[in-house]
Structure formats: structure tokens, C-alpha cells
Amino acid sequence: MKLLRLAPENTKFGFMRFRRWSYPFSAVMSIFSVVMFLSVGMNFGIDFAGGTLMELRAKTGNADVSALRGIGDKLNLGEVEVQAFGNNTDVTMRVRVQPGGDSAQQAAVDKVKAAVGGDYEFRRVEVVGPRVSGELVQSGTLGVVLSIVAVLSYLWFRFEWQFAVGAVIATMHDLLLTVGFFSVTQLEFNTTSIAAILTIVGYSLNETVVVLDRIREMMRKYKRMPIADMIDLSVNAVLPRTIMTATTVFLALLSLVIFGGHVIQSFSIAMLWGLFVATYSSVFICSPILIYLGVRTDAQRAEGDAPAPKGAAKARA
């Protein structure tokens, strides 16, 4: 039986010739992401911005969480979070902070009461602060930094220092562009978005290490091949694996975007973006940087450090 191949065998595509365009393009995108983050900012959800908490109890039967979510989406109040708690008749609804101050927030509560008040008893209404505390954000940031440092140390000892620098730059590139994506699209940034960013970091590092590991193998095999040609050969060698992995992940994420619903929407869409960014950076950001940092094989390094023959020195004189 013939195996399915998404990429032709023995491809010889010259990826490295695009490095003169990929770096300026990524630089412009990174600067644009920073500008958008500083000028527009993020569309923080209830977890970060806080809002109004309403505790409801069904007057008859059990509380219908999915129906309440559908009603909340139609009220044009932004994110409305519905969660069951206690017994089957109790739910909580959280409405994000509305622009316009206390009067706008009270108007939002009145809207919810008018929509569901016939079927539910409002037992408690209070203003709540953000659930994501500064300590949690600090811990998450520290976790990302420590993971990058750990990978940097691993790559430094397993490969050469240039490989570690390339991997870290590619990872930071993916993080920056993902933050810019949230700022441009104004996709709601909540706790699932943090999970998406951490997952993107892991996926990006995985793709990068696969490419770097193949480059290292090729450096041992082809000791005198120019580094640009060697990187092209390595990327082409892992291209079928990269395409198959990306396609599989893409189909899974597309299913989550279509059928996952509003609760994990920000996670699914952000992961789709991260899939393309991570694949792009491993090929067009991390790999070319080895050329600029002067990576050489042992044979090339020995030839470069060896003294010139006497005859060649006299000829130059």
C-alpha cells in the first residue's frame, strides 16, 4: 500500500534565499505588534477586567447553562460567563465591566433580569474584581521565562551556542506576534488565552528543535558543504514531517473553532495563528540566524584556523 505523502520526496527548495525578505518582514510585524499593544491594547475578558456577578436559581426544574449562554450572547454585553455550581438549579452569570460607569453596569444587570427573570430568581448581585490576580500573571510570566532559560541551557549543551540563540529568538518572535494578533483582532484575552500562549511556546520549541537536530546531523555528514546549502538540505529533509504535523494540528484546531463554542474560542483561534507562526519561525527565523552567527562544521573550523602553507604565503607576498 502506498503511503500518503503531503510533500514530494527529495525536495530541493531553497528556503534560505528568502532570509533577505523574512527578517525585514518579521521585524516590521514585530514593531507593528508592539505599537498595537501600546496604543490599542488587549481586549481583556472578565478574568482580567472584572465585572458583575449574579447568582441565579431556576424557579422550576434544573438550570439550563447552554440556554443562558445563548441568551447572554444576544444581549450585546460582551463576554457573559455562565457556570453551574452547587445543585442543578443554581448558576452564576458574570457580565464584564461596561463602558459608561456604574449606570451602564446597572443597565446591563437590568437587561439580564429582563431576559431571564421570568424563569430564574436573582439571589445575589455584586460587583467583583478580576479573578486573575497579579500574582497569577507574575507566576505565568515567570514560568515562561524559566522554560525558555531551560531550553536555552539544553540547546547550549546539546548543540552550539548559536543554536540556542536562534531558538530563543524564534520563540520570542512567536510570542510577540501572538500578542500583536490579540491586539489587532481584539479577540478576547482571558485565562484560556494564557493557555494558548503557553501551548504555542511549546509547539514552537518542538518545531525548532526538530529542525536544529536535523541540521546538526547534516553537519556531521557533510563536513565541507556551505552552511546555507546544508540548512536547505536539512529543512527539506524534515519538510514531510513538518507538513504532516501541521496539517493534523490544523484539522484538530479547525474542529475546535467550528464546534468548540464560545468558551474556548479565543484558545482555538489563537492556536491556529500560533501554528502558522511557529512553523514559519522555525524555518525562516531560527535556521537563517545560524548563517549570520557563523556556524561552521568541525572540518570548516579546522580549515579556517589552520596556518597557510609556506608556498601560498610566498605567492601572496
N, C-alpha and C positions, 0 to 999 in steps of 0.2 A: 504494500500500500504506500502510495506516495504521500510524503508528509507535507502539510500545509506550510508554505513559506510566504511571509509578508514582504520580504526583501529578497532580491535576486542573489544568487550565490556569487562569491568572488567580486563584489562591487569594488570599484576603484574611484569613488567620488572624492574630489579634492576639497575636503572641508576647510583645511587651513587657509586656503586662498581667500576665504570670506572673513578672516580675522580683521582685516583692514576696515571692514564695514560693521562687524558685530560689536567691536569695542566702542566706536563712536555712537552707535545706536543704543547700546546699553547705558552708556554714560548719559545720553540725553534722557532716556527713560528714567534713570535713577534720579537725576536732577529734577525732572518733572514730578516724580513721586514725592520727593522732599517738599517741593513747592506746594503741591496739592495738600499734603499733610499739614503743613504750617498755615496755609491760607484757608482751606476748606475744612479740614479736619475729618474726623471719623463720625459715622452715624452710630453713636453708641446706643445699645439697647437698654432694656430695663436693668439688666445685671450691672451695668456701669452707671447709668444715669439716674436710677431710682424711679419712683412713680407712686401710684396709689394702689393699695392692697384692699381688695374686697372679699370678704368671706361670705359664701352663699350656701344655702341649704335648700334642696329640692322640696317643694311643698307636697308633691306626690311622687312615688316611685324613686328611682335612682337618678343621680345627676348624669347628664349626657355631656361628657367632656368634649367630644368631637363637634357636637352641635353648638356648644358655647364658643368654641374656637371659630367656627364658621360665622356665627353672629358677630363676634369681636372683629373679624377681618372686614366685615361690611360696614363697620361704624366709622372708618377713616380716622382712627385714633392712633395710628402707628401700630407698633407691636402690642398685642394683647395676649398675655401669657395665662393659660388656664391649666391648673393642676388639681388632681384629686387628692384628698387627704382624709384621714380618719375613716369613717364608714362610707358606704356607697352613695350617701345622699349629700355629702359635703364636698365643695370645691372652693378653690381660691382663684380670683382673677386679679391680675396685675396690669395696670394701664400705665404706660410710660408718661413721663413729665410732658405736659402740653405747653407749647409756646403761648404766652399771654398771662402767666402768673396764676394766682390762686383761683381767679374767676374762671379761667379756661379749664383748670383742673376740675373744678366743681361741675362745670358744664359737661365734661367728659363722664363724670360719675352719673350725672342725670341721664345722659344718653344710654349708658349701660343699664340703669334702672328701668328706663322706658322700654328697652328692648327685651329684657329678661325678667322684669319684676313680676310679671303675671305667673310665672312658673317657679320662681325662686325667692326665698326670703333672704334679705340682706342682714346678716347678723353683725357684721363689723366692717367699717370703712376707715382706713387710716393711711396717712402719708408715710411711705417707707423710703429709706435711703438705698444707695446701691448695695447689692449683695456682694459684688466683687470688691473686696476691700483692697486698700493699698498694699497690705501685707501679702495678699494672694498674687497681685500683679508683680510685686517685687520678687516673690518666690518663683513665679513662672519665668520672669526675665533671667533670674539667676540660674535657673535650670537650663535655659537655652544657652547662656554663656558658658556654663560648665560643660555642657555636652560638646560645644564647639571646641573648647580647650582640650577636652579628652580626645576628640577626633584628631585635632592638630597634633597632639603628642603621639598618638598611634601612628599617624601617617609619617611623622617626622622620623620615628624609629624604624618603621617598616619600609619606607621609601627614602626619598631625599627631601631636604627641607623645601625645595621648590614645589613638590607635590602637595605638601601641607599648606603652603601659602595659597596655591591655586584652589584647593578645596575650600578653604575658609572664605576666599574672595567670592567664589561661586555661591556659597551658602548665604553670605551676606547680601549678595546681589538678588537672590531669590526672596529673602526676607523683605528687602527694600521694595521690590516691585510688587510683592503681595500687599504690603501696607498701602502703596500707591493705588493698587487695584481697589481696595476698600474705600479709599478717599474719592476716587474718580466715580465709581459706580454708586457710592453711598449705600452699599449693601450693609445691612445691619451688623454691627460688630458686637458680639456677645460671647458667652463662655464657649460655645461651640466653635466660634471663630478662632479662639486661642488654641483649641484642639486641632483645628485645621492648620494653623501656622506651625505647630509642633510636628504635625504629620508631614507637612511639606518639607521641613528641615530634614526629617529622617529619610524621606524619599529622595531628596536632592543629594544627600550624602551617600546614599546607597548607589545611585546612578554614577556619581562622581568616582567613588571607589572602584566600581566595576571598570570604568574607562581607564583609570590610572593603573589598575592592576594589569590590564592588558598591555598598556604602554610599557610597563616595567618588564613584562615577558618579552616583548618585541626588542627592547633594549639589550637583553641578554642574547637574543637570537641574531639580530642584525647589528653587529657592533660598529660598523662604519657607515651605516645608512644615515643620511641627513635627518635631523630631528623632525622637521616638518613632514617629510615623507613617512617617517616612522609613526608619527601621530595619526596621519591619514590612514595608514595601514591598520593601526590599532582600532580606530573608530569604525572603520568598515568591517573589521572582524566582529565587533560586538553589535553592529547595526541590527542584524536579525533579532537578537535577544532584546535590544532596546525597543524596537518596534513592537515585538510581541508583548512585552511587559506593558508598554504604554497603551497599547490597544486594549488589553484586558482590563487595566485600571480605568481607562476611559469609559468602557462599556458599563462597568460597575458603577462609576460615579454618575454617568448619564441616567442610569436607572434611579439612583437616589434623587437626582434633580427632578425627574419627572414624577416619580411616585413617592418620594420621601416626605412630601408635605412641607409646611411652613416651619416646623420645629427645627429641622436640620438643613434648611435651605441655604443659609449662609455658609455652613460647613461644606456642603456639596459643591456649590458654585466656586467657592474659594479653592477647593481641592482640584477642581477642573482647571482653573487658572494655574495653580501650582504645578500640575502635571506637565503642562507645556513649558512653563518657565524652568523647571528643574531639568527637563530633558535638553532644552536649549542651552542652559548654562554649563552643563557637563561637557557638551561638545564645543561650543563656541566661546566660552568664557574660561573655564578651568584648563582645558587642553592647550589652547594657544599661549597661555601665560608661561608654559614651560619653555617655549621658544624664547620669549623675551627675558626670562630669568636665566637663560644659558644652560639648560640641562644638556649633559653630554654623557655618552657611554664611557665605560672604563677605558676602552681602546682609544676613543677620541680624546679623552682627557690625558692619557699617556702620550699620545702623539703630540698633543699641544704642549705638554710640559717637557718633552724630550729635547735635548740640545741639538741644534742643527749640525749636519755633517760638516767637516772642515772644508771639503771641496765646495759645498754650497755657500759657506761663509765667504770663501775667497771669490767665488763668482759674483756674490752680491757686492763685495768690495770693489 
